[in-house]
Structures are given as C-alpha cells and as structure tokens.
C-alpha cells in the first residue's frame, strides 16, 4: 500500500471493489440532481447555444455541438471535488475531465437523452504520464465515473459519436492538453477491450463497481478518490492548474 492510499476512502482500500452498484440493466434518468442541475440557467444557455450550432433538432447532433462548446470554453484543470454542480463548472469556465463529462450529462438530460454512469477503479499508473514527477504522490487507484447515454441503446461516452477508433488519430496518451473528455469525443477510449488495438485501456481497470442511475449515487456509495479533508486542502489549489 502506498502512503497516499491512506487518503482514500477505507471501504475502497480493503479490499478494492467490495462496494458496488447494479448491473447493466440499471435504468437511466432525465431527472435533475445536485450535480446534474440541467434546469439551471447556465446549462440551459449552453444547450440553447448547442441547438443553434447544431442546426438540427436531432439530440445526437445537439450533443456533438455541446461537446465542442464544452471542450473549447470549459478549460481542463486538475479539480478534485466531484460533487460540484455542473452549472458551477460552466460558470467558472474550468473543470476536470470528470466534471466536464458531468456537464455533457446535463446537456443530454436537457434534450431528452437519459444518462447513467459506470463506476470504474482505474490503476494510478494510468496517470503517471501526466504527472511524471509526482508518481509517488498518486493514489494506487482512482475512481472514474464514466457516463453512458441512451441514444438508440446505451452508448458509453467514448462511443457516443461512433464506434471505438472511428475518428482515427493517435492513441490517448494521458498527457498534454488532451484529457479523457476530448479523447472520448474522438472515440479513443476503450475500457472494455472491445477494440483490440491502440485505444484499448482495459489493462488499467482494477475493479468495476457497476452502474448507477445518477453520478451522485455513485459518489454517495463509493466516496471520491480522496477523502474530504484532503480534497478541502487540495482542490482550491489544483483547480487553478490547467491540464497541459
């Protein structure tokens, strides 16, 4: 065990994976939550702009436009507090890749596309390329809440706009300015080993905690990667640093 693991919720450390959600038949929802506050003025304005940009009433086209707006206008930073309302992320103009994915979920629910999440425990080594000088400070496992969208059947965030690898490009390296949010938008993230090849990241999945109707529920049951005191100290500092 690494020293930094002492800062993670105990019920994920001993052992990893003993708390879980439900199976793949877990329903999605269109309801607002404290995190997914899609009826807020900030989210409604974002969705209205996405509709105008899409020039199409089809939800998938609106979501593609929303992803582009978020990618360009909500700066990627190293924020840690996962329960921050999506409207605050938009208002700040910055958020982690997970927080930006929450904004995408808000946009989806606002246009009538139900969403749910799958909670995965990702090996801490996955983030080593992004933090090459801080490897010893990274937890052994990082909780990742990965959204899925009900567009003609359930699609993960990385398959929302096409099958894995359909948009080409280089494999996701988890370094530089591209975060998981951008990589998902170009279909370059595969947590399940569906597409054998450079986009397969399944070797980093240490535990699958199952599905939750709301991301709020996942964090309520599983906690966040760092415990509350650690986040209270680190989040105000780290969210000032852009992913680069």
PyMOL commands that set and color helices and strands:
alter all, ss='L'
color gray80, all
select helices_A, chain A and resi 3-7+10-13+41-54+59-73+86-92+97-110+124-127+135-137+157-159+180-185+202-204+215-222+228-238
alter helices_A, ss='H'
color red, helices_A
select strands_A, chain A and resi 75-76+94-95+115-123+141-150+154-156+205-212
alter strands_A, ss='S'
color yellow, strands_A
deselect
rebuild
show_as cartoon
